Structures are given as structure tokens and as C-alpha cells.
Amino acid sequence: MSVGFVHHTVNANNYTRAQVPALLRGIYAYHTQAKGWSDIGYNFVVDRFGRIWEGRYGGVDRAVVGAHTLGYNDEAFAMSALGNFETARPTAATLDAYARLFAWKLSLHGVSVQAKQPIGGTITQAVSGHRDADSTACPGRYLYAKLPEIRAAAAARQTPFTARQRRADLGGTPAPDFIFRDRVSGRATVARSGQAADGSLTLTAVPSSVDLTGVNLLLNVGDWNRDGYGDFMARATADRSLVLYTGGKDLRRSATFTGPVATGLRAIGLSKITPAGDLSGDGVPDLVAVERDGGLAVYPGDGASGFKRPYGLSSDNVGVTGVGLWNGDGAPDFVQRAGDGTLTLRVSNGPGALVAPPRPLGTVKGYSALRGVGDLTGDGRVDVVAKRGRELWVLPGRGKRVLAPQLLASDIAKYDLMG
């Protein structure tokens, strides 16, 4: 969802609070019976008292496709003001509701309220009126005139998207880190990245006392429990359960973790599990996995030790790797490796779905164990990490491509798991 459209319903304006549900039922009847649509066309409706109502069913935080703006529905949502604003002025409560809703909903999908978006074959402002897209008077002259005010108020409510980045900091520094398992001892090692004086990349191993002999997968999940310190998860070999190891204040001096803590998720039937950053837009890191039926699903973090209810992301049955904010918007993205070694970008619209066809970024033929851990090269762009033999390499991200690999570690053969 990259644009929010402002509509009006052309009902009478002098309704009471108690009359609003009946008016909504009337709109539903008109849209489903007279128009033949499957549901009310608008995603949201706002009344003159500033109350926001869910319109089309499917989840207010999902990319639900409505029937509101011809030619734009696949990539936009809409809220319609209950009333006729060709003849009446909107209330302050209505305008405030638009600002609150558009700031929240566009933020979910990583879109700045002040952005201009390519949609419907043209460039459209992220907050637009129905008449900007179609030949119509909607949303009425008085409400349309308030669009600049709505944009300004919504922009003031948006916060930076950087918190949604894919985080992999386990050492208290801005640079990403890795979690390894020692092949011999079975214990965890934190590998902290950095740069030498000559600009070459470095990886410094810090051994830990955490015993990982009973696990077969490591996931560097970021600050899962929102206490300010990096955490990681592991999958138990015996019952496939995911457990959490939490970092604390001592993590900045040593590789100390508390755990394992049960997450309540047994990853039976799940494969290609990848940390995704804050995909759902609630301020908490999430995971994405391929489910038994072949579809991709989001497993949202709950900000403690477990998960909220999972939901579908895509019908794709090929695993993806979470890389964070790749394409310049505020929604985390993914990369995907094709059978011929081509690395492709899979853009996310936030909590709803993967959008746009896969876009080639380069080749990773000969590489394995793809990871997206953040900005390793220090240029402000997220990178991809991959193994080649005993070596660990960084493929620097550059928007539409990856650059020539840079060596990160020359011998990681002593480790058999990496997260």
C-alpha cells in the first residue's frame, strides 16, 4: 500500500453518533447488492466525531485490496468521510482522524506521508484525493481543500523508519555481528565485525559459555525482547522448538547471554527461517519462514520471548533472506537466490505482502549460506554475507545491484552453524 486516498460518502451531514452504524450498513448494502462487490469498497470510514471504522474486511494492518479508486486499488487504501463535503466543511475531529490513520497506515508500509509514489501509471502523492486519480468531485471541495493540512498533520506524527531495519548487533556497537557455533566444543561464539586502518573488513571472535550442542539452526534476531540488547534464537534438534537467548548489559563487555527461554513455537514443518527486521510495523522484530504448504508466512515477535499469531506473506514456496531496508523506503526487504545463482531482490510493502517481480541484483553462484546482517561496509547501505568454501564474504549492496565481494574472514571452518 503506497498511497492513501481521501473519499467522502455523500451521505447527509447531520447524523448522530447512534445513527452511524445504520449508515455504514446502508453503504455496505449499496456496495454489495447494487454494485455487486464482495464487501464495502473503502478500507476505512470516518464519521464527523472522529471515530474510525473498519470498512472492507481483512485486517486493518494488512494490505487489503478495496474497490474505491479505479486503477489504483491494488496499491492503495482509502478512508471515506461519512458525509457530503461538497456542501459542508469537515470537522476538526474528522481531519485529525485522517492524519492519525494515514500516518499509521502509511508507516506500516514504509511510506513517507510526504512522498510521491509511482502508481496507476502516474506519480501520485502519498496522501491524495479521489479526484486526483479519477474524473470525480470526490471528496468534495471542502474536504479536498484540507489535504495539505492532513498531509502536514500526518507527517508530524510519523517517526523515522530506521527502527524497522534488520538488526544484528550483539556487541553494543553500530557494526553488525554474527553468532557461530564452535564445531568442536559446541559453544557459542560472537563474531564482531569492524574495519582495519587500511579499510579492510575484520571479524573478531569472542567465545561464550553458551552450550549449543543440542541445536541445528542459529538466528541472529536483533533485540527481540526490546530491552536494548541484541538476542539470538536457536532451533532444538530434538523437538524443533525455537528458544531465545537474551543479551544484557554485560554483552557489551563479553559474549554473555541468558537462556534458553522457550518461545512457545515448535518449528515443525517450517523451513528457510529468516529474521526479517520489523516487518509488521509494531516496533518488534519478526521472522519469516516457508510453511509446510509451501507458502511464506510471517511470525511476528511479541516483544517478550514469543510470537504473535502468524499470517501469510506470499504464496512463494522458495525461501528468502531478510536484508532490512534495501530499496530506500521504510519497509524491510528480502533477497532470494535462483537456481542459476542469480541474486534477486524481493520488495516488501510492510506487513502485507511481497510486491513487484523479483529484480536481479547480481550473481552468488558458488556461494552458500546467505545472510543479511546490516551495513558491514559502513556506507549506510545494507549488505549480503555468504560463505565460499572456508571463507566468509560480503557482497556490498547498492540499490539495484551488489558490488564485487569483499573478504570478511579467511577461515571459518571451525564453526558449523552461523546466524
C-alpha positions in Angstrom: 0.0 0.0 0.0 1.8 3.1 -1.2 -0.9 5.7 -1.4 -3.9 6.7 0.9 -6.9 8.2 -0.9 -9.4 10.6 0.7 -13.1 10.0 -0.2 -16.5 11.1 1.0 -19.7 9.0 1.1 -22.1 11.8 0.0 -24.5 11.0 2.9 -26.3 13.7 4.9 -24.0 15.5 7.4 -26.3 16.0 10.4 -26.3 12.4 11.6 -26.0 11.5 15.3 -23.5 9.1 16.9 -26.1 6.5 17.3 -27.1 6.6 13.6 -23.6 5.9 12.3 -23.8 2.0 12.3 -27.0 2.1 10.3 -25.4 4.4 7.8 -22.5 2.0 7.4 -24.8 -0.9 6.9 -26.5 1.1 4.2 -23.2 1.7 2.4 -22.4 -2.0 2.7 -25.8 -2.9 1.2 -25.3 -0.5 -1.7 -21.8 -1.7 -2.5 -22.6 -5.4 -2.2 -26.1 -5.5 -3.7 -26.3 -2.6 -6.1 -22.7 -2.6 -7.1 -22.2 -6.3 -6.8 -18.9 -6.0 -4.9 -17.8 -8.6 -2.4 -17.7 -6.1 0.5 -17.8 -2.4 1.3 -15.3 -0.7 -1.1 -13.5 1.6 1.3 -10.8 0.2 3.7 -11.9 2.7 6.4 -14.7 5.1 7.1 -14.5 8.1 9.5 -17.5 9.8 11.0 -17.8 13.5 11.9 -17.0 12.7 15.5 -13.5 11.4 14.5 -14.3 7.7 15.0 -12.6 5.4 12.5 -14.5 2.3 11.4 -13.1 -0.7 9.5 -14.6 -1.0 6.1 -13.5 -3.8 3.9 -12.8 -7.0 5.9 -9.3 -8.5 6.1 -7.4 -6.7 8.8 -6.7 -3.0 9.3 -3.0 -3.7 9.3 -2.9 -5.8 6.2 -2.7 -4.8 2.5 -6.4 -5.4 1.9 -7.4 -4.6 -1.7 -10.5 -2.5 -1.8 -12.8 -1.1 -4.5 -12.5 2.6 -4.1 -10.2 4.2 -6.7 -10.4 2.6 -10.2 -6.9 1.7 -11.5 -5.3 2.2 -8.1 -6.9 -0.4 -5.8 -4.0 -2.9 -5.9 -1.5 -0.5 -4.4 -3.6 1.9 -2.4 -6.0 2.1 0.5 -8.8 4.6 1.2 -10.7 6.2 4.0 -14.1 7.8 3.2 -15.5 10.5 5.4 -19.2 10.0 6.2 -21.0 13.0 4.8 -21.1 15.3 1.8 -18.2 17.7 1.7 -19.2 19.4 -1.5 -21.7 21.2 0.7 -20.3 21.1 4.2 -16.9 21.6 5.9 -15.3 18.6 7.6 -15.0 18.8 11.4 -11.7 19.1 13.2 -12.2 15.6 14.6 -12.5 14.2 11.1 -9.3 15.9 9.9 -7.5 14.7 12.9 -8.7 11.1 12.3 -7.4 11.3 8.7 -4.0 12.5 9.9 -3.8 9.7 12.6 -4.9 6.9 10.3 -2.8 7.9 7.3 0.3 8.4 9.4 -0.1 4.9 11.0 -1.2 3.0 7.9 1.5 4.5 5.6 4.1 3.9 8.2 3.2 0.2 8.3 4.1 0.0 4.7 7.2 2.1 4.9 5.9 5.1 3.1 6.5 8.7 4.0 3.4 10.8 4.1 5.3 13.5 2.0 6.4 11.0 -0.7 5.3 11.0 -4.3 4.6 7.5 -5.5 4.6 5.8 -8.9 1.2 4.2 -9.1 -1.5 3.7 -11.7 0.8 4.8 -14.5 1.5 8.2 -12.9 3.2 9.9 -10.0 0.7 10.4 -7.1 1.2 12.0 -3.7 1.1 9.5 -0.8 -1.9 11.3 0.5 -4.3 12.1 -2.3 -7.9 12.9 -3.0 -10.1 10.6 -5.1 -10.3 13.4 -7.8 -6.5 13.2 -8.2 -6.9 9.8 -9.7 -10.4 9.8 -11.4 -12.8 12.2 -13.0 -14.9 13.0 -10.0 -15.7 15.7 -7.5 -14.9 13.3 -4.6 -14.0 14.0 -1.8 -15.9 17.3 -2.1 -14.4 20.8 -2.4 -14.2 21.5 1.3 -12.5 18.2 2.2 -10.2 18.3 -0.8 -9.0 21.8 0.2 -7.9 20.3 3.6 -5.5 17.8 2.0 -2.4 19.9 2.7 -3.5 20.2 6.3 -4.0 16.4 6.6 -0.6 15.8 5.0 1.2 18.2 7.4 -0.5 16.8 10.5 0.1 13.2 9.4 3.8 13.9 8.6 4.2 15.3 12.1 3.0 12.0 13.5 5.3 9.8 11.5 8.6 8.6 13.1 11.8 7.6 11.3 11.7 4.1 9.7 15.2 3.2 10.9 13.8 1.2 13.8 12.4 -1.3 11.3 15.9 -2.1 10.0 17.2 -5.7 10.2 19.4 -5.5 13.3 22.3 -7.9 14.0 24.2 -6.1 16.8 25.3 -8.5 19.5 28.2 -6.4 20.9 26.9 -2.9 21.6 28.5 -1.2 18.6 26.9 0.1 15.4 28.5 -2.7 13.3 26.7 -6.0 12.8 27.7 -9.1 14.5 27.4 -12.9 13.9 26.7 -15.8 16.2 28.6 -19.0 15.4 28.8 -22.5 17.0 32.2 -24.0 17.5 32.4 -27.3 15.7 34.4 -29.0 18.5 33.1 -27.5 21.8 29.6 -26.9 20.6 29.7 -23.5 22.4 28.6 -20.1 21.0 31.0 -17.5 19.7 30.1 -13.9 18.9 32.0 -12.6 15.9 32.1 -8.8 15.9 32.7 -7.0 12.6 34.8 -4.0 12.1 37.2 -2.3 9.8 41.0 -2.1 10.0 43.0 1.0 9.5 43.5 0.2 5.8 39.8 -0.1 5.3 39.7 -3.9 5.1 36.9 -5.7 6.9 37.6 -7.6 10.1 35.9 -10.2 12.3 36.8 -10.6 15.9 35.7 -13.8 17.7 34.6 -13.6 21.3 34.0 -17.1 22.8 30.9 -17.7 25.0 30.0 -20.3 27.6 26.6 -20.9 26.0 26.2 -24.6 25.1 24.6 -25.1 21.7 25.3 -28.8 21.2 21.5 -29.6 21.0 20.6 -27.2 18.2 20.7 -27.2 14.4 19.9 -23.6 13.5 21.0 -20.2 14.7 19.1 -16.9 14.1 20.5 -13.5 14.9 17.1 -11.9 15.6 18.1 -8.5 16.9 16.6 -7.0 20.1 13.7 -9.4 20.3 12.5 -8.6 23.8 13.0 -4.8 23.4 15.3 -4.3 26.3 18.0 -2.5 24.3 20.4 -5.5 23.8 20.8 -8.0 21.0 19.4 -11.5 21.2 19.6 -14.7 19.2 17.4 -17.8 18.7 18.2 -21.4 18.2 16.2 -24.4 17.0 16.4 -27.5 19.2 17.3 -30.7 17.3 15.1 -32.9 19.4 11.7 -31.3 19.1 12.3 -28.4 16.6 11.3 -25.8 19.2 12.7 -22.3 18.9 14.4 -20.9 22.0 15.6 -17.4 22.8 19.0 -16.4 24.2 18.8 -12.8 25.5 21.7 -10.4 25.8 22.1 -7.9 28.7 24.3 -5.1 29.8 27.3 -7.5 30.1 27.0 -8.2 26.4 29.0 -5.1 25.7 32.0 -6.4 27.5 31.7 -10.2 26.9 29.6 -12.7 25.0 27.1 -13.3 27.8 23.6 -14.4 27.3 20.7 -15.7 29.4 18.7 -18.7 28.2 17.5 -20.8 26.7 14.0 -19.2 27.1 11.1 -21.1 25.5 9.3 -19.1 22.7 6.3 -21.5 22.5 6.9 -22.2 18.8 7.8 -25.7 17.6 9.1 -25.1 14.1 7.8 -28.5 12.8 7.1 -28.1 9.1 8.9 -24.8 8.9 12.0 -24.3 6.7 14.1 -21.4 5.4 13.5 -19.5 8.6 15.0 -15.9 8.3 15.0 -12.9 10.6 13.1 -10.1 8.9 13.5 -7.0 11.0 10.3 -5.3 12.0 8.1 -6.4 9.0 4.8 -6.0 10.8 5.5 -2.4 11.8 4.7 -2.8 15.5 8.3 -2.0 16.7 9.3 -5.6 17.3 11.5 -7.9 15.2 9.8 -10.7 13.2 10.7 -14.0 11.5 9.6 -15.3 8.0 9.5 -19.0 7.1 8.4 -21.3 4.4 5.5 -23.3 5.8 4.6 -27.0 5.2 2.1 -26.0 2.4 4.9 -24.1 0.6 3.8 -20.5 1.3 5.8 -17.8 3.1 4.5 -16.7 6.4 5.3 -14.0 9.0 5.9 -15.0 12.6 5.6 -11.6 14.4 7.6 -11.2 17.6 5.6 -10.3 20.7 8.2 -8.0 22.3 8.9 -10.6 25.0 10.1 -14.1 24.4 7.5 -15.4 22.0 5.3 -14.8 19.0 2.0 -13.3 18.0 -0.3 -15.1 15.6 1.4 -15.9 12.2 -0.1 -14.8 8.9 0.7 -15.3 5.2 3.1 -13.1 3.3 3.3 -14.8 -0.1 2.4 -18.0 -1.9 6.0 -18.4 -3.0 7.5 -21.7 -1.9 11.1 -20.6 -2.2 12.9 -19.3 0.9 14.0 -15.7 1.2 16.7 -14.0 3.2 15.8 -10.9 5.2 18.2 -8.0 4.5 16.4 -5.0 6.0 15.7 -1.6 4.4 17.2 -2.2 0.9 15.3 -0.1 -1.5 15.1 3.2 0.2 11.6 3.0 1.7 10.7 2.1 5.3 9.6 -1.5 4.8 12.1 -4.4 5.3 13.0 -6.3 2.1 14.4 -9.7 1.2 16.8 -11.3 -1.3 16.3 -14.7 -3.0 18.7 -17.0 -4.7 17.6 -18.5 -8.0 18.7 -22.0 -9.2 21.3 -20.5 -11.6 22.9 -18.4 -8.8 21.2 -15.1 -9.6 20.5 -13.0 -6.6 17.2 -11.2 -6.8 15.5 -8.5 -4.7 12.1 -9.2 -3.2 10.5 -6.0 -2.1 8.1 -5.9 0.8 5.2 -3.4 1.3 5.5 -3.9 5.1 3.1 -6.3 6.8 1.1 -7.3 3.8 3.0 -9.0 1.0 5.9 -9.2 -1.3 5.3 -6.8 -4.2 6.8 -6.4 -7.7 8.5 -9.1 -9.6 11.9 -10.3 -8.5 14.7 -7.9 -9.6 18.2 -9.3 -10.4 21.0 -7.8 -8.2 23.9 -9.9 -9.4 25.2 -13.5 -9.0 26.0 -15.5 -6.0 27.0 -18.7 -7.9 29.5 -20.6 -5.9 28.3 -19.1 -2.6 26.1 -20.6 0.1 24.6 -19.7 3.5 23.3 -16.3 2.5 22.7 -13.9 5.4 21.5 -10.3 5.6 23.0 -8.7 8.7 23.0 -5.0 8.0 25.7 -2.4 7.0 29.0 -4.2 7.2 31.0 -1.8 4.9 30.0 1.4 6.7 28.5 3.2 3.7 24.9 3.4 5.1 23.6 0.5 2.8 22.7 -3.0 3.9 24.9 -5.8 2.6 24.7 -9.5 2.0 27.0 -12.1 3.5 27.8 -15.5 2.0 30.1 -18.5 2.5 32.5 -19.7 -0.1 34.4 -22.8 1.0 36.1 -21.9 4.3 35.8 -18.1 3.7 33.1 -15.6 4.6 32.5 -12.8 2.0 30.5 -9.6 1.9 28.5 -8.6 -1.2 28.0 -4.8 -0.7 24.5 -3.6 -1.5 24.0 -0.8 -3.9 20.3 -0.4 -4.5 19.9 -2.1 -8.0 22.9 -4.4 -7.6 25.6 -5.9 -5.4 29.2 -4.9 -5.9 32.3 -7.1 -6.1 32.7 -9.3 -3.0 35.0 -8.3 -0.1 36.6 -10.9 2.1 35.4 -10.8 5.7 37.0 -13.9 7.2 39.5 -16.3 5.5 38.8 -19.4 7.6 35.6 -20.2 9.4 35.9 -23.9 9.1 36.0 -24.3 12.9 32.3 -23.2 13.0 29.5 -25.4 11.8 26.5 -23.1 12.4 26.2 -19.4 11.7 23.5 -16.8 12.5 
